[in-house]
Amino acid sequence: MAERTIRNEKQLRNKRHWQAHVKALHQSGLSRAEYCRQHNLSYHALTYWHRKISRPRSNVTSLVPITIGHFKGQNPTQPDRAALKIILPGRLSVEVSDNFSPATLSRLLATLESR
């Protein structure tokens, strides 16, 4: 248990260290590369922490009800054409056909939320 506490404290110190650098970077007006050169930091590490810290922290996921119909020019008898396409950040998309399984889609969305 003591090892876990020590590890958590180290992680917290590391996070605070990078939070301070990300804040200082924003206030400096320098490019990320120049800031790293001046402070002898890894560009890739600062980029990682910049993304991690700057990412919006919304734990609330909302689903919006929509009516699914056939798009103009779409043939309803084509089974391999998606009736719905969900595009998520990070080059991820989900295509759902007319005869999808609601339970499978629900499990997929729950899995994506926990990423």
Secondary structure, DSSP 8 states (H G I E B T S, - for coil): -HHHHHHHHHHHHHHHHHHHHHHHHHHH---HHHHHHHHT--HHHHHHHHHHHHS----------------TT--TT-TTS-SEEEEETTTEEEEE-TT--HHHHHHHHHHHHT-
